[in-house]
């Protein structure tokens, strides 16, 4: 089994050496074009992400990887975007916890005010 990186090199070689399109070269090598065009995430970003994951894992030792990923998502950790998006951003301007969304915990059957019900 050959890794996708090696297949990328093979596709690039075929395109350079022979007058073949990317589509045909990928077909010959057996690689999807989406895999061919994939760009790896910068290593600096991965180091920052792993550091942040380790901090969260140390603070919450009982949490698994899914919960840590959820914490990263709620903490506005962005995987794409500019360099400033690659760092942990604090949206509330001082606390490390993101603001709670009360609508997320509201039961829609009870309406938005006490004593008021939602019509069916």
C-alpha positions in Angstrom: 0.0 0.0 0.0 1.4 3.4 -1.0 0.7 6.5 1.0 -1.3 9.4 -0.5 1.9 11.6 -0.4 3.7 9.1 -2.6 0.8 9.0 -5.0 0.9 12.8 -5.1 4.5 12.6 -6.1 3.7 10.0 -8.8 0.9 12.1 -10.2 3.2 15.1 -10.3 5.9 13.0 -12.0 3.4 11.8 -14.7 2.2 15.3 -15.4 5.8 16.6 -15.7 7.2 13.7 -17.7 4.2 13.1 -20.0 1.6 15.5 -21.5 -1.1 14.1 -19.3 -3.8 16.0 -17.4 -4.2 15.8 -13.6 -7.4 13.9 -14.0 -5.8 11.2 -16.2 -2.7 11.0 -14.0 -4.9 10.4 -10.9 -6.8 7.8 -12.8 -3.6 5.9 -13.7 -2.2 6.1 -10.2 -5.6 5.3 -8.5 -5.9 8.4 -6.5 -8.9 10.7 -6.1 -8.4 14.2 -7.2 -9.6 15.6 -3.9 -6.8 13.7 -2.2 -4.4 15.0 -4.8 -5.4 18.6 -4.1 -5.3 18.3 -0.3 -3.0 20.7 1.4 -1.6 19.7 4.8 -2.2 21.9 7.8 0.8 23.9 8.8 2.9 22.1 11.5 3.0 25.2 13.7 -0.8 25.2 13.9 -0.8 21.5 14.9 1.7 22.1 17.6 -0.5 24.9 19.1 -3.5 22.6 18.8 -1.8 19.7 20.5 -0.6 22.0 23.3 -4.1 23.3 23.8 -5.5 19.8 23.8 -2.9 18.8 26.5 -3.9 21.8 28.6 -7.6 20.8 28.4 -6.8 17.1 29.1 -4.7 18.1 32.2 -7.5 20.3 33.5 -10.2 17.7 32.8 -8.5 14.2 33.2 -11.8 12.3 33.0 -12.8 13.8 29.6 -12.2 11.7 26.5 -11.1 12.9 23.1 -14.7 13.7 21.9 -15.3 16.0 24.9 -11.9 17.7 24.4 -12.8 18.3 20.8 -16.2 19.7 21.8 -14.4 22.0 24.3 -12.1 23.2 21.5 -15.0 23.9 19.2 -16.9 25.8 21.9 -13.7 27.8 22.7 -13.7 29.1 19.1 -10.7 27.1 18.0 -10.6 27.5 14.2 -9.0 25.0 11.9 -9.1 27.2 8.8 -8.4 30.8 8.2 -5.6 33.3 8.7 -2.8 33.1 11.2 -4.8 35.0 13.8 -7.6 32.4 13.6 -5.0 29.6 14.3 -4.6 30.7 17.9 -7.1 30.3 20.8 -9.3 33.4 20.8 -11.2 34.7 23.8 -14.5 36.0 22.5 -15.7 37.5 25.8 -12.7 39.7 26.3 -11.3 38.5 29.6 -12.5 35.1 30.7 -11.3 31.8 29.3 -14.8 30.4 29.2 -17.0 31.1 26.1 -20.3 32.8 26.8 -23.2 30.4 27.5 -26.1 30.3 25.1 -29.3 30.1 27.2 -31.4 29.1 24.1 -29.4 26.0 23.8 -30.7 24.7 27.1 -34.2 25.9 26.7 -36.9 23.3 26.3 -39.0 24.3 23.2 -42.1 22.7 24.7 -42.3 25.3 27.5 -42.0 28.5 25.4 -39.7 31.4 26.1 -41.5 32.7 29.2 -43.0 31.0 32.3 -46.7 30.4 32.0 -46.6 30.6 28.2 -46.8 27.5 26.0 -45.8 27.0 22.4 -48.7 26.4 20.0 -48.6 23.1 18.2 
